Amino acid sequence: MAVNWAERISAFSRSPSRFLSGTTADAFLAELLRELRDDRASYSIKVLLLSPLCEHPTLLCPSDSVGEETALELMSVFAQCPPKSVQFRCHLLLALTSVLVCTSCVSGRSRASQDFLDLLLQIAQDTADLHGDGALRSLRATACDCLRELEACCSGLLSQRLELLGGLRHKETSRLHQAYAGLHALAIRNAVYQLAQETGAGADHLKALLGGNTSIAWEAEQDSDLMSNKDSSILSCLTLCPMGTVPTLQTGPDCKELRSVLSSLLEESYLLTPLGQAALLHRLIEVVAMVPGVPPAIFRAQLLRLLGTSEVCLLHSTLLMKCAFTDSLFSAEDEAFILKRLVVLSQHPLLSSPEKLFYMDCILHFPENRPISCGDGDESLPVLLTPRLASVLLPTVFNDSATMLARLNLLSLVYMEEGEGEEGKGLAYLYDHLTSLLHIVENGGSREIAVTFFRAAFLFLLYFFHVESYANGLTEKLGKLYLRHTHLAPHLINLADQTQDRLSESSWAVGLLRALQGVITEAPLAQLTLPDLSWHLKMLTRVAEEGEIPQRSTLRFLSSVVTPSSSPLCVSGDWRLGNSILGVCRRLLVHPTLDSLLIPLADILQHLACRYGDTDIQDHARLYYTLLTTLSKEKLAGVLARGSGEGGRQVTKRSLSCIMAESEGLTSVLTIHQTEKPIFRLVELDEEKRAHHESDSSPNVTQNCPGEANAALDVYRSQFHNPGFASEITLHYHLTHTADHDSRFDQLFSIRLHFDLTDDHYEELCDISVPCLFRERPPPAVKLRLKPRRPYPTTLHASAIFTTQDGLSWHTLLPDVHVSFQQAFLPLPAPTTWGIGDKLSVFEQLWEEMCSESGEKDQADCATSLFCCQLEEAALVALLEKHLLPYLLSDPCHKEESKVLFFLPPRSHMLLKIRSEEDAVHFSIATDNWQLLPHTSSFLLTITSSCEDK
């Protein structure tokens, strides 16, 4: 038993969807609950059985009703569990919390959640272990954690129990005091927030909450507010900056009760762990921020301890406090002390790098008492941070990469704020530091050092690109660096791209590319190697994107490499190098100065078309040559560069020829992008499906009886000897766009729909192709053909790959397709020559077999049942016409008894005889598959309830 359950739970944890393909969630949940109630199972196995409910509660409990039933079962197991099984009882509480929270039973104030809340409070109040060995302390700790989780997920749940929680906190003397204090603070914060949201709430309501003497009317109002609370997400992140908007509760100066509770919590805070103190302070800061009647000075007794702390979490809480209350709590001396302390901690040798990075980030987002900036979230320096104070944070080559870059960013901001120019010592130090990094890279530094250097160069340029001496010096040094290490070309290209994007007003990137062009074209050809040539061509391709840079030197370089008769490049026929040359040529074809480049470029292309040793390169060179010599400049730009230039740089869209040009669009073309949300969905066509059924089941007036009564059933069953006979159901859908509008997906092409099963009730589905989907056109029809193994309800996971108008490929998830039980219904698949009499004959023979009690093997799965409901005669007629007409075999005018036959592939039948009796309408059911009865009852309940409502 233990080994079997261990394997099953392990299989479920590895892949829940694959595990549930062999069963259903309801069946697996029933097995778990049955085993949990089994006294013969060990408690170690029962703890294991609870893990699926803790990890995947929504998968096993898909609805609130199932969640509530499961919770009631688990509470029953908890009640029967002996007190000594503490570990199992703790896991039961956790499982109950997961189920009730994830199925929204708590937010809906279901009966099960109320009972569970009472159970948790009862456990939390059980202080029998205070003077004992503490064996039950872990159970109380778990109950407290569950209460905190419930309160966090459903704010205000414990607002009526604040006095009780305060009493428990005062009584608790063990290590659980921290849990009770945190729970009490959270409940107070949520209660105050909800009061602040209520119009007309004031000191009396707050006093009533804290005293636990709230009125019934107020409790009813809170219940309704809890049900419709749309601001629960705001509770997790109240804005506490001076310019933020925090809801306030106007209580006047009369806040003695709240002030007393807050003071008590603060006095006990030193007993908690640092993380516990930080969490408690965070909650209390929010409370004081929402209640102006409580002065921030209530925290002043804690400031001395907090200002000298070495704990990161407590210093963060201090900064939150400063952000919320500014100069109403912190003096100018306090502000200067905190800033100096942050500077010291940012370079303290005993602290780890992540801690020092955190302190530097705190400096960049320091909450000043009187901030000058608007506090929009961008990095800004506090006024008190002078170059002299920040000098201890100067970067060195011995710092790790992250610390070095953070220090460089901080000091660059400092010196930029001071307005230092070329003569500034601080700026000179930063440039010398950048030069030192460059020398390390030049002398064979690691890849990490190279990446760090280029990031540092970008940061330096971001702040000081206007200092021409340093900017020009850096350009010259980068050119020399590239000549020695050509493999750094991608870093240099990225530096030019990022600098050009961020500093649109600067021409430094163009100057760098012009300098690199000169370095490449003026280098001796005798020293040129094929690897270096490959990097040179990539760099020249990027240079050719700039319309401001003359390209004659580039063409001379290409000509000297390609045109000599003994050129090793043409003889080798290397496809990659040839493709790189074509990439440069293609950029030159759309260059603004093409008129002056026409003849040398045509010579190069013609030489490639005739002499290059690769046929593919020859073909593309011939294509470019033809385009160059045939089309005008405007048409050529329209073919190869469909796009507009931005600041001289040619920004192009993809075209067919750019695939061979190794352009910037190649990666996006070959990548299948993922959409953030569904783009389209499948909408069922009820009317079309009904028409389809009606056409199939239209009565044939011919009465070709096969002869004897039993012969009709034999002829009918003989049809199933043909493989695949009546084994599929066809569902009709429209493929439509979702409500969310995104112009990129207005016109979609080559849509490939894919479906994944969630169980094994149906055969695998084939993919479906849809040619196109346009938002402004009628949606295309999609036929989904399902081949049931068992005609049960199921859910299909749908996804699609499609192409947009710009040629990019996308993958999107569609909303799940739910296949209901009635969608598997088909009319009787009788021969086309049969009439109503033949079908009724088959109905009667099948009914007789299914109702027979002979006990034959073929009838082992047969079963009968009875469904009753209250329906008026008119409602019954409407039900037959709306839901059962395609499957009706008897004459609709025959009101005494209606005979209905559902065929469910692959070979199941569901027969109904409907009669109106004196007390109710009786649906007599007969089937050759007893497992269909629950689904049939649900179907009948649904359609009869809809008629009763009308």
NORNORMO-V969815 format. One record per residue. N is the residue number from 0. RES is the residue in three letters. SS is DSSP state (h for helix, s for strand, l for the rest). PSI is psi in whole degrees, -180 to 180 (NA if undefined). Layout:
n = (N,N)
res = (RES,RES)
ss = (SS,SS)
psi = (PSI,PSI)
This chain:
n = (0,1,2,3,4,5,6,7,8,9,10,11,12,13,14,15,16,17,18,19,20,21,22,23,24,25,26,27,28,29,30,31,32,33,34,35,36,37,38,39,40,41,42,43,44,45,46,47,48,49,50,51,52,53,54,55,56,57,58,59,60,61,62,63,64,65,66,67,68,69,70,71,72,73,74,75,76,77,78,79,80,81,82,83,84,85,86,87,88,89,90,91,92,93,94,95,96,97,98,99,100,101,102,103,104,105,106,107,108,109,110,111,112,113,114,115,116,117,118,119,120,121,122,123,124,125,126,127,128,129,130,131,132,133,134,135,136,137,138,139,140,141,142,143,144,145,146,147,148,149,150,151,152,153,154,155,156,157,158,159,160,161,162,163,164,165,166,167,168,169,170,171,172,173,174,175,176,177,178,179,180,181,182,183,184,185,186,187,188,189,190,191,192,193,194,195,196,197,198,199,200,201,202,203,204,205,206,207,208,209,210,211,212,213,214,215,216,217,218,219,220,221,222,223,224,225,226,227,228,229,230,231,232,233,234,235,236,237,238,239,240,241,242,243,244,245,246,247,248,249,250,251,252,253,254,255,256,257,258,259,260,261,262,263,264,265,266,267,268,269,270,271,272,273,274,275,276,277,278,279,280,281,282,283,284,285,286,287,288,289,290,291,292,293,294,295,296,297,298,299,300,301,302,303,304,305,306,307,308,309,310,311,312,313,314,315,316,317,318,319,320,321,322,323,324,325,326,327,328,329,330,331,332,333,334,335,336,337,338,339,340,341,342,343,344,345,346,347,348,349,350,351,352,353,354,355,356,357,358,359,360,361,362,363,364,365,366,367,368,369,370,371,372,373,374,375,376,377,378,379,380,381,382,383,384,385,386,387,388,389,390,391,392,393,394,395,396,397,398,399,400,401,402,403,404,405,406,407,408,409,410,411,412,413,414,415,416,417,418,419,420,421,422,423,424,425,426,427,428,429,430,431,432,433,434,435,436,437,438,439,440,441,442,443,444,445,446,447,448,449,450,451,452,453,454,455,456,457,458,459,460,461,462,463,464,465,466,467,468,469,470,471,472,473,474,475,476,477,478,479,480,481,482,483,484,485,486,487,488,489,490,491,492,493,494,495,496,497,498,499,500,501,502,503,504,505,506,507,508,509,510,511,512,513,514,515,516,517,518,519,520,521,522,523,524,525,526,527,528,529,530,531,532,533,534,535,536,537,538,539,540,541,542,543,544,545,546,547,548,549,550,551,552,553,554,555,556,557,558,559,560,561,562,563,564,565,566,567,568,569,570,571,572,573,574,575,576,577,578,579,580,581,582,583,584,585,586,587,588,589,590,591,592,593,594,595,596,597,598,599,600,601,602,603,604,605,606,607,608,609,610,611,612,613,614,615,616,617,618,619,620,621,622,623,624,625,626,627,628,629,630,631,632,633,634,635,636,637,638,639,640,641,642,643,644,645,646,647,648,649,650,651,652,653,654,655,656,657,658,659,660,661,662,663,664,665,666,667,668,669,670,671,672,673,674,675,676,677,678,679,680,681,682,683,684,685,686,687,688,689,690,691,692,693,694,695,696,697,698,699,700,701,702,703,704,705,706,707,708,709,710,711,712,713,714,715,716,717,718,719,720,721,722,723,724,725,726,727,728,729,730,731,732,733,734,735,736,737,738,739,740,741,742,743,744,745,746,747,748,749,750,751,752,753,754,755,756,757,758,759,760,761,762,763,764,765,766,767,768,769,770,771,772,773,774,775,776,777,778,779,780,781,782,783,784,785,786,787,788,789,790,791,792,793,794,795,796,797,798,799,800,801,802,803,804,805,806,807,808,809,810,811,812,813,814,815,816,817,818,819,820,821,822,823,824,825,826,827,828,829,830,831,832,833,834,835,836,837,838,839,840,841,842,843,844,845,846,847,848,849,850,851,852,853,854,855,856,857,858,859,860,861,862,863,864,865,866,867,868,869,870,871,872,873,874,875,876,877,878,879,880,881,882,883,884,885,886,887,888,889,890,891,892,893,894,895,896,897,898,899,900,901,902,903,904,905,906,907,908,909,910,911,912,913,914,915,916,917,918,919,920,921,922,923,924,925,926,927,928,929,930,931,932,933,934,935,936,937,938,939,940,941,942,943,944,945,946,947,948,949)
res = (MET,ALA,VAL,ASN,TRP,ALA,GLU,ARG,ILE,SER,ALA,PHE,SER,ARG,SER,PRO,SER,ARG,PHE,LEU,SER,GLY,THR,THR,ALA,ASP,ALA,PHE,LEU,ALA,GLU,LEU,LEU,ARG,GLU,LEU,ARG,ASP,ASP,ARG,ALA,SER,TYR,SER,ILE,LYS,VAL,LEU,LEU,LEU,SER,PRO,LEU,CYS,GLU,HIS,PRO,THR,LEU,LEU,CYS,PRO,SER,ASP,SER,VAL,GLY,GLU,GLU,THR,ALA,LEU,GLU,LEU,MET,SER,VAL,PHE,ALA,GLN,CYS,PRO,PRO,LYS,SER,VAL,GLN,PHE,ARG,CYS,HIS,LEU,LEU,LEU,ALA,LEU,THR,SER,VAL,LEU,VAL,CYS,THR,SER,CYS,VAL,SER,GLY,ARG,SER,ARG,ALA,SER,GLN,ASP,PHE,LEU,ASP,LEU,LEU,LEU,GLN,ILE,ALA,GLN,ASP,THR,ALA,ASP,LEU,HIS,GLY,ASP,GLY,ALA,LEU,ARG,SER,LEU,ARG,ALA,THR,ALA,CYS,ASP,CYS,LEU,ARG,GLU,LEU,GLU,ALA,CYS,CYS,SER,GLY,LEU,LEU,SER,GLN,ARG,LEU,GLU,LEU,LEU,GLY,GLY,LEU,ARG,HIS,LYS,GLU,THR,SER,ARG,LEU,HIS,GLN,ALA,TYR,ALA,GLY,LEU,HIS,ALA,LEU,ALA,ILE,ARG,ASN,ALA,VAL,TYR,GLN,LEU,ALA,GLN,GLU,THR,GLY,ALA,GLY,ALA,ASP,HIS,LEU,LYS,ALA,LEU,LEU,GLY,GLY,ASN,THR,SER,ILE,ALA,TRP,GLU,ALA,GLU,GLN,ASP,SER,ASP,LEU,MET,SER,ASN,LYS,ASP,SER,SER,ILE,LEU,SER,CYS,LEU,THR,LEU,CYS,PRO,MET,GLY,THR,VAL,PRO,THR,LEU,GLN,THR,GLY,PRO,ASP,CYS,LYS,GLU,LEU,ARG,SER,VAL,LEU,SER,SER,LEU,LEU,GLU,GLU,SER,TYR,LEU,LEU,THR,PRO,LEU,GLY,GLN,ALA,ALA,LEU,LEU,HIS,ARG,LEU,ILE,GLU,VAL,VAL,ALA,MET,VAL,PRO,GLY,VAL,PRO,PRO,ALA,ILE,PHE,ARG,ALA,GLN,LEU,LEU,ARG,LEU,LEU,GLY,THR,SER,GLU,VAL,CYS,LEU,LEU,HIS,SER,THR,LEU,LEU,MET,LYS,CYS,ALA,PHE,THR,ASP,SER,LEU,PHE,SER,ALA,GLU,ASP,GLU,ALA,PHE,ILE,LEU,LYS,ARG,LEU,VAL,VAL,LEU,SER,GLN,HIS,PRO,LEU,LEU,SER,SER,PRO,GLU,LYS,LEU,PHE,TYR,MET,ASP,CYS,ILE,LEU,HIS,PHE,PRO,GLU,ASN,ARG,PRO,ILE,SER,CYS,GLY,ASP,GLY,ASP,GLU,SER,LEU,PRO,VAL,LEU,LEU,THR,PRO,ARG,LEU,ALA,SER,VAL,LEU,LEU,PRO,THR,VAL,PHE,ASN,ASP,SER,ALA,THR,MET,LEU,ALA,ARG,LEU,ASN,LEU,LEU,SER,LEU,VAL,TYR,MET,GLU,GLU,GLY,GLU,GLY,GLU,GLU,GLY,LYS,GLY,LEU,ALA,TYR,LEU,TYR,ASP,HIS,LEU,THR,SER,LEU,LEU,HIS,ILE,VAL,GLU,ASN,GLY,GLY,SER,ARG,GLU,ILE,ALA,VAL,THR,PHE,PHE,ARG,ALA,ALA,PHE,LEU,PHE,LEU,LEU,TYR,PHE,PHE,HIS,VAL,GLU,SER,TYR,ALA,ASN,GLY,LEU,THR,GLU,LYS,LEU,GLY,LYS,LEU,TYR,LEU,ARG,HIS,THR,HIS,LEU,ALA,PRO,HIS,LEU,ILE,ASN,LEU,ALA,ASP,GLN,THR,GLN,ASP,ARG,LEU,SER,GLU,SER,SER,TRP,ALA,VAL,GLY,LEU,LEU,ARG,ALA,LEU,GLN,GLY,VAL,ILE,THR,GLU,ALA,PRO,LEU,ALA,GLN,LEU,THR,LEU,PRO,ASP,LEU,SER,TRP,HIS,LEU,LYS,MET,LEU,THR,ARG,VAL,ALA,GLU,GLU,GLY,GLU,ILE,PRO,GLN,ARG,SER,THR,LEU,ARG,PHE,LEU,SER,SER,VAL,VAL,THR,PRO,SER,SER,SER,PRO,LEU,CYS,VAL,SER,GLY,ASP,TRP,ARG,LEU,GLY,ASN,SER,ILE,LEU,GLY,VAL,CYS,ARG,ARG,LEU,LEU,VAL,HIS,PRO,THR,LEU,ASP,SER,LEU,LEU,ILE,PRO,LEU,ALA,ASP,ILE,LEU,GLN,HIS,LEU,ALA,CYS,ARG,TYR,GLY,ASP,THR,ASP,ILE,GLN,ASP,HIS,ALA,ARG,LEU,TYR,TYR,THR,LEU,LEU,THR,THR,LEU,SER,LYS,GLU,LYS,LEU,ALA,GLY,VAL,LEU,ALA,ARG,GLY,SER,GLY,GLU,GLY,GLY,ARG,GLN,VAL,THR,LYS,ARG,SER,LEU,SER,CYS,ILE,MET,ALA,GLU,SER,GLU,GLY,LEU,THR,SER,VAL,LEU,THR,ILE,HIS,GLN,THR,GLU,LYS,PRO,ILE,PHE,ARG,LEU,VAL,GLU,LEU,ASP,GLU,GLU,LYS,ARG,ALA,HIS,HIS,GLU,SER,ASP,SER,SER,PRO,ASN,VAL,THR,GLN,ASN,CYS,PRO,GLY,GLU,ALA,ASN,ALA,ALA,LEU,ASP,VAL,TYR,ARG,SER,GLN,PHE,HIS,ASN,PRO,GLY,PHE,ALA,SER,GLU,ILE,THR,LEU,HIS,TYR,HIS,LEU,THR,HIS,THR,ALA,ASP,HIS,ASP,SER,ARG,PHE,ASP,GLN,LEU,PHE,SER,ILE,ARG,LEU,HIS,PHE,ASP,LEU,THR,ASP,ASP,HIS,TYR,GLU,GLU,LEU,CYS,ASP,ILE,SER,VAL,PRO,CYS,LEU,PHE,ARG,GLU,ARG,PRO,PRO,PRO,ALA,VAL,LYS,LEU,ARG,LEU,LYS,PRO,ARG,ARG,PRO,TYR,PRO,THR,THR,LEU,HIS,ALA,SER,ALA,ILE,PHE,THR,THR,GLN,ASP,GLY,LEU,SER,TRP,HIS,THR,LEU,LEU,PRO,ASP,VAL,HIS,VAL,SER,PHE,GLN,GLN,ALA,PHE,LEU,PRO,LEU,PRO,ALA,PRO,THR,THR,TRP,GLY,ILE,GLY,ASP,LYS,LEU,SER,VAL,PHE,GLU,GLN,LEU,TRP,GLU,GLU,MET,CYS,SER,GLU,SER,GLY,GLU,LYS,ASP,GLN,ALA,ASP,CYS,ALA,THR,SER,LEU,PHE,CYS,CYS,GLN,LEU,GLU,GLU,ALA,ALA,LEU,VAL,ALA,LEU,LEU,GLU,LYS,HIS,LEU,LEU,PRO,TYR,LEU,LEU,SER,ASP,PRO,CYS,HIS,LYS,GLU,GLU,SER,LYS,VAL,LEU,PHE,PHE,LEU,PRO,PRO,ARG,SER,HIS,MET,LEU,LEU,LYS,ILE,ARG,SER,GLU,GLU,ASP,ALA,VAL,HIS,PHE,SER,ILE,ALA,THR,ASP,ASN,TRP,GLN,LEU,LEU,PRO,HIS,THR,SER,SER,PHE,LEU,LEU,THR,ILE,THR,SER,SER,CYS,GLU,ASP,LYS)
ss = (l,h,h,h,h,h,h,h,h,h,h,h,h,h,l,h,h,h,h,h,l,l,l,l,h,h,h,h,h,h,h,h,h,h,h,h,h,l,l,l,l,l,h,h,h,h,h,h,h,l,h,h,h,h,h,l,h,h,h,h,l,l,l,h,h,h,h,h,h,h,h,h,h,h,h,h,h,h,h,h,l,l,l,l,l,h,h,h,h,h,h,h,h,h,h,h,h,h,h,h,h,h,l,l,l,l,l,l,l,l,h,h,h,h,h,h,h,h,h,h,h,h,h,h,h,l,l,l,l,l,l,l,l,l,l,l,h,h,h,h,h,h,h,h,h,h,h,h,h,h,h,h,h,l,l,l,l,l,h,h,h,h,h,h,h,h,h,h,h,h,h,l,l,l,l,l,h,h,h,h,h,h,h,h,h,h,h,h,h,h,h,h,h,h,h,h,h,l,l,l,l,l,h,h,h,h,h,h,h,h,h,l,l,l,l,h,h,h,h,h,h,h,h,h,h,h,h,l,l,l,l,h,h,h,h,l,l,l,l,l,l,l,l,l,l,l,l,l,l,l,l,l,l,l,l,h,h,h,h,h,h,h,h,h,h,h,h,h,h,h,h,l,l,h,h,h,h,h,h,h,h,h,h,h,h,h,h,h,h,h,l,l,l,l,l,h,h,h,h,h,h,h,h,h,h,h,h,l,l,l,l,h,h,h,h,h,h,h,h,h,h,h,h,h,h,h,h,h,l,l,l,h,h,h,h,h,h,h,h,h,h,h,h,h,h,h,l,l,l,l,l,l,h,h,h,h,h,h,h,h,h,h,h,h,l,l,l,l,l,l,l,l,l,l,l,l,l,l,l,l,l,l,l,l,l,l,h,h,h,h,h,h,h,l,l,l,l,l,l,l,h,h,h,h,h,h,h,h,h,h,h,h,h,h,h,h,h,l,l,l,l,l,l,l,h,h,h,h,h,h,h,h,h,h,h,h,h,h,h,h,h,h,l,l,l,l,h,h,h,h,h,h,h,h,h,h,h,h,h,h,h,h,h,h,l,l,l,h,h,h,h,h,h,h,h,h,h,h,h,h,h,h,h,h,l,h,h,h,h,h,h,h,h,h,h,h,h,h,h,h,h,h,l,l,l,l,l,h,h,h,h,h,h,h,h,h,h,h,h,h,h,h,l,l,h,h,h,l,l,h,h,h,h,h,h,h,h,h,h,h,h,h,h,l,l,s,l,l,l,l,l,h,h,h,h,h,h,h,h,h,h,h,l,l,l,l,l,h,h,h,h,h,l,l,h,h,h,h,h,h,h,h,h,h,h,h,h,h,h,l,l,l,l,h,h,h,h,h,h,h,h,h,h,h,h,h,h,h,h,h,h,l,l,l,h,h,h,h,h,h,h,h,h,h,h,h,h,h,h,h,l,l,h,h,h,h,h,h,h,h,l,l,l,l,s,s,l,l,s,s,l,l,l,l,l,h,h,h,h,l,l,l,l,l,l,h,h,h,h,h,l,s,s,s,l,l,l,l,l,s,s,s,s,s,l,h,h,h,h,h,h,h,h,h,h,h,l,l,l,l,l,l,l,l,l,l,l,l,h,h,h,h,h,h,h,h,h,h,h,h,h,l,l,l,l,l,l,l,s,s,s,s,s,s,s,s,s,l,l,l,l,l,h,h,h,l,s,s,s,s,s,s,s,s,s,s,s,l,l,l,l,s,l,l,l,l,l,s,s,s,s,s,s,s,l,l,l,l,l,l,s,s,s,s,s,s,l,s,l,l,l,l,l,s,s,s,s,s,s,s,s,s,s,s,l,l,l,l,s,s,s,s,s,s,s,s,s,s,s,l,h,h,h,h,s,s,l,l,l,l,l,l,l,l,l,h,h,h,h,h,h,h,h,h,h,h,h,h,h,h,h,l,l,l,l,l,h,h,h,l,l,l,s,s,s,s,s,s,s,l,l,l,h,h,h,h,h,h,h,h,h,h,h,h,h,h,h,s,l,l,l,l,l,l,l,l,s,s,s,s,s,s,s,s,l,l,l,s,s,s,s,s,s,s,s,s,l,l,l,l,s,s,s,s,s,s,s,l,l,h,h,h,h,h,h,h,h,h,h,h,h,h,h,h,h,h,h,h,h,l)
psi = (-49,-44,-42,-47,-36,-42,-41,-43,-39,-42,-39,-42,-36,-45,92,-40,-40,-39,-43,-9,-21,-4,-166,160,-39,-43,-43,-40,-41,-39,-44,-47,-37,-41,-34,-29,-10,119,-19,-21,142,158,-24,-39,-39,-37,-40,-37,-23,-16,-40,-35,-30,-37,-34,59,-37,-23,-40,-23,80,-15,164,-37,-42,-39,-41,-41,-42,-42,-41,-39,-44,-37,-33,-41,-41,-41,-32,-8,134,147,-24,-22,68,-44,-44,-40,-36,-45,-32,-42,-40,-42,-42,-42,-45,-45,-47,-37,-46,-23,12,18,-32,-48,-25,1,48,166,-39,-41,-36,-44,-40,-39,-42,-39,-44,-43,-35,-43,-42,-30,-8,92,29,-20,8,-38,10,-153,-2,26,-32,6,-36,-34,-41,-36,-42,-42,-39,-42,-40,-40,-41,-39,-43,-41,-37,-37,-24,84,141,1,-35,16,-22,-2,25,-40,-40,-45,-38,-40,-41,-38,-40,-35,-28,124,-2,-172,-12,-8,-37,-43,-42,-38,-43,-40,-43,-44,-41,-43,-39,-46,-46,-38,-44,-39,-43,-37,-41,-25,-19,135,133,-4,144,-151,-36,-43,-41,-42,-39,-40,-48,-31,-8,19,39,150,165,-38,-42,-37,-39,-41,-39,-37,-45,-37,-37,-37,-36,24,115,-2,22,-32,-29,-29,-30,-14,65,137,120,20,162,-33,5,168,108,129,137,149,111,106,-9,-171,-9,84,40,-44,-49,-42,-38,-42,-44,-41,-41,-43,-41,-38,-31,-5,-30,-16,-15,165,162,-43,-39,-41,-43,-44,-41,-45,-39,-45,-43,-33,-43,-39,-48,-35,-28,-15,94,-21,-16,115,146,-17,-10,-22,-6,-33,-22,-13,-41,-43,-39,-36,-25,11,153,4,130,-44,-37,-36,-37,-41,-37,-42,-36,-41,-41,-36,-36,-38,-12,-127,-2,-12,-33,129,173,-36,-39,-42,-45,-39,-44,-43,-44,-38,-40,-40,-44,-45,-28,-17,19,129,-21,-6,153,164,-45,-38,-44,-37,-38,-44,-37,-37,-35,-35,-43,-21,38,128,101,155,-41,80,144,-40,170,-2,44,8,-14,159,134,152,141,150,-33,-8,99,162,-34,-42,-37,-6,-23,-10,15,134,152,163,-9,-9,153,166,-48,-44,-42,-46,-38,-43,-41,-41,-44,-48,-32,-41,-41,-50,-29,-40,-35,-9,33,137,-151,-27,-8,134,-36,-44,-39,-39,-43,-40,-39,-38,-42,-39,-38,-42,-41,-40,-38,-44,-41,-31,21,35,164,170,-37,-41,-40,-45,-42,-42,-47,-34,-41,-40,-41,-44,-43,-45,-32,-33,-30,30,-22,-12,99,-38,-43,-39,-44,-38,-39,-39,-45,-42,-36,-36,-45,-39,-42,-38,-31,-30,82,-20,-7,7,-45,-37,-41,-40,-43,-39,-42,-42,-49,-39,-40,-36,-42,-29,70,-24,-7,146,18,-40,-41,-40,-39,-45,-37,-39,-40,-36,-43,-40,-40,-47,-21,-5,146,131,-25,-26,4,127,163,-41,-42,-40,-40,-44,-36,-42,-39,-41,-42,-30,-42,-38,-38,-12,-18,117,-18,-16,124,146,11,-40,-35,-45,-39,-40,-45,-40,-41,-24,-36,-45,-26,140,-29,22,120,-24,-49,-36,-41,-33,32,122,-40,-45,-41,-40,-37,-39,-43,-34,-43,-44,-39,-40,-38,-28,-25,17,144,-27,33,-33,-39,-11,1,-53,-52,-34,-40,-38,-42,-45,-40,-39,-42,-40,-27,-34,-18,145,12,126,-39,-43,-40,-44,-45,-35,-39,-39,-47,-38,-42,-44,-41,-42,-9,-43,153,169,-39,-45,-38,-41,-35,-32,-44,-25,66,89,176,151,148,109,34,-30,134,111,113,153,167,150,171,-36,-18,-10,-43,-13,0,48,179,-14,-7,-43,-43,-29,-42,-9,137,113,152,129,153,-29,165,140,-36,173,166,126,124,143,92,-43,-43,-38,-40,-41,-38,-43,-40,-37,-34,-30,13,132,138,129,-16,147,61,76,136,-18,-112,162,-46,-23,-34,-44,-37,-44,-41,-46,-26,-22,-29,-4,-21,122,135,3,127,42,-2,153,143,123,137,131,161,137,112,154,151,172,-30,124,128,115,-22,-26,25,-33,114,147,157,56,129,110,134,140,135,135,150,-2,-175,26,-19,157,160,142,145,152,153,133,134,123,-46,163,114,136,-34,-3,163,142,144,152,143,127,121,112,117,140,100,143,-40,125,65,163,150,171,135,131,125,142,169,150,134,171,137,176,-27,5,-1,148,140,151,134,152,136,156,145,145,117,120,113,169,-42,-17,-14,-1,138,152,167,121,68,161,149,-21,-6,151,-172,-37,-43,-42,-38,-34,-44,-42,-49,-41,-42,-42,-44,-42,-45,-31,-6,147,33,-23,16,159,-38,-20,16,-30,-2,149,156,157,172,131,129,147,164,115,137,163,-42,-38,-38,-42,-43,-38,-45,-43,-36,-39,-27,-3,-41,-19,5,125,-28,168,126,-25,-14,98,-16,-44,133,136,125,137,122,130,130,112,149,-25,39,153,143,117,138,137,119,122,145,111,-180,-40,-28,174,127,125,99,128,136,138,155,13,96,-22,-11,-13,-45,-41,-37,-43,-42,-40,-47,-38,-39,-49,-33,-34,-39,-36,-36,-37,-34,NA)
